[in-house]
Each structure stands twice: as structure tokens, then as C-alpha cells.
Amino acid sequence: MRPKRKGRPKTPEWHGRAESFGLTGTRKDRAQQEAPRRGLKTAVLGACATLTALLLWSRMGGDDGVTEVLAHRMEVLPGRFIEVPCSEDYDSHRSFEGCTPRKCGRGISDVVISREEAVQIRSIAEKGLSLGGSDGGASILDLHSGALSVGKHFVNLYRYFGDKIQSVFSEEDFQLYRDVRQKVQLTIAEAFGISASLLYLTKPTFFSRINTTEARTAHDEYWHAHVDKVTYGSFDYTSLLYLSDYLEDFGGGRFVFMEEGANKTVEPRVGRVSFFTSGSENLHRVEKVLWGTRYAITIAFTCNPDHSITDPTFT
């Protein structure tokens, strides 16, 4: 049950940011966050990348281009990695030796964490999202910033619910969250041949819950094709930890890497980790969920320590 609203909720820092699976902020939000010169450059680059993505999407013919499954839901993969040529997206950002992608690609593993750990992580998402939830089909819980979908807005759950949070989460929840983040970080570092110490957690890193409810705002439209490095300049490596099973908990909702002539899909499986470099070499989208509910967590990493965030703590 959604809590009664105490007037119009305050908008947390996360509001207006595009989500890794395709939500975009408003032009006004971005203008307020960036200096004019930097904003103009970003707008031009973003417009070019968006146009390229749309043209590529059109040539692919939408879902008709999906021809290959990289990871079936019934497979248990110890590790699968596909190297792809790096895009030029990283050239317009500050470079960090030994970390900025020079080897690009995408990987999938079902052995980063156990299924039991994934079920426990999902319970954290369920508890947090029980405090609110979007009126549309996509709800967000960000334990770092405190952003939580409530109706058509976001609130800061730590401020909005105050001491009630102590009865919702536990220190064990936050410790598990930190442990899982570290395991994912080490997996990415090993796959791309870099030091894990050079990777920094970055925002937004968040839980998502997607169902079939009709979209109410642009934030609910998670299915659009996008490039993470264009959407968020800080992203260098993106990962997703799936917390629901495709065709058991939900239908549709597969993750799609978009490539001319042959899209590649990942079928979610509880505990499966999918990770990839964040540039245009990994243009992607999520299919619309057709039935059921899809849970996942997006965990993003940057090479720039100025864009780092800390792990959430239980206080």
C-alpha cells in the first residue's frame, strides 16, 4: 500500500536522470545541471548519437532483427565474453590510463553470486519498493541517493520516511549489497584486464521493477534504445544483475544488444550478471514486459574518481 503523501514530495538529486534501461531526463533538468558551454557540447554529441541510434534501429526493423540469443535462461554460464571494437565515445572524455576502455565487449556470467544471494538481494528491492512505486510500469529504488518512485514523482526515502527505514532494512541487507557490488566489480575488472582498484562505483546505481502497467510519464518508457556513455558521461562499464527469471516470473523484458542485421539478446535469470563497456559499441534496449514483474539492479562503474559514489550505509 502506498503511504499517504505529505504534500508534494521533494525531488531528490536522482530526478530527471535517464536510467540505464532507457529513461531520459528533461532538457530543462540537464540545462540546470551543466555549464552552458559543456551543455552545448553534450547536447550536440547526444543529438548525433541519438540520430545514429534511431537510424540503426530503423534499419534493424525493430524486434524483427533479434536473431541470436547470447544467454538462454536455462543455461548456467561460468562465463561468456564477446569482444567488440570500441566506439569513439570515450575520446571526448578524460582518459584514465589502465582503465578507460581500450578492450570493449560484453560478458555474461551465472557464477558471480549464488542464486540464494540473488533472492536475498531481491528481497531488499521488494521491501524498499513496498514503500512506494510508480503509477507507470517502471519503478526505481536507489539506496545511494535515496531516490524512490512514488506515483509520478521521486522522493528521498531516507528523508520522506525517516526512522521508519530502520524497520524496513537491516545492516545485513546493506552488507550483502556491498558484497555483491564488490563481486561484480571484480568480475568486470578480470574480464577487461584492468585493476579493480581503478574502477569506481558511479550514479545512478539502482534497483528496477518493471511490470505491464501503462506508462504515465517519460520515466516509465524503459524500452527505448540508448547508449549509456551518451546518457551519462560518467559511465565506462555497465552491469546488470537479474533478480527474476524470464518466462517464469515475466514474459518479454529481454535485454537486447542492437547490431545491424543480427540483434543479440540476454534472457534474464535469477543471479545472472550481464556486463559491458558503456559506449556506442553496446547500443541496447529492453523489450517491453508482456506479463509478470521483472526485477534487476543496475550497477555502474566509472574510471573517473571525481564521479565516484560510496556504498550505502545503514544508519
Secondary structure, DSSP 8 states (H G I E B T S, - for coil): ------SS----TTTT---TTS----HHHHHHHS-HHHHHHHHHHHHHHHHHHHHHHHHHTGGGGEEEEEE-TT---S-EEEEE---SGGGGS---TTTS-SSEEEEEES-SS-HHHHHHHHHHHHHHHTT-EESSSEEEE-TTT-EEEEETEEEEHHHHHGGGGGGT--HHHHHHHHHHHHHHHHHHHHHHT--GGG-EEEEEEEEEEE-S----SGGG-TTS-B-HHHH-TT-SEEEEEE-S-BTTTEEE--EEE--TT-EEEE---TT-EEEEE-SGGG-EEE--EEEE-EEEEEEEEES-GGGB-------
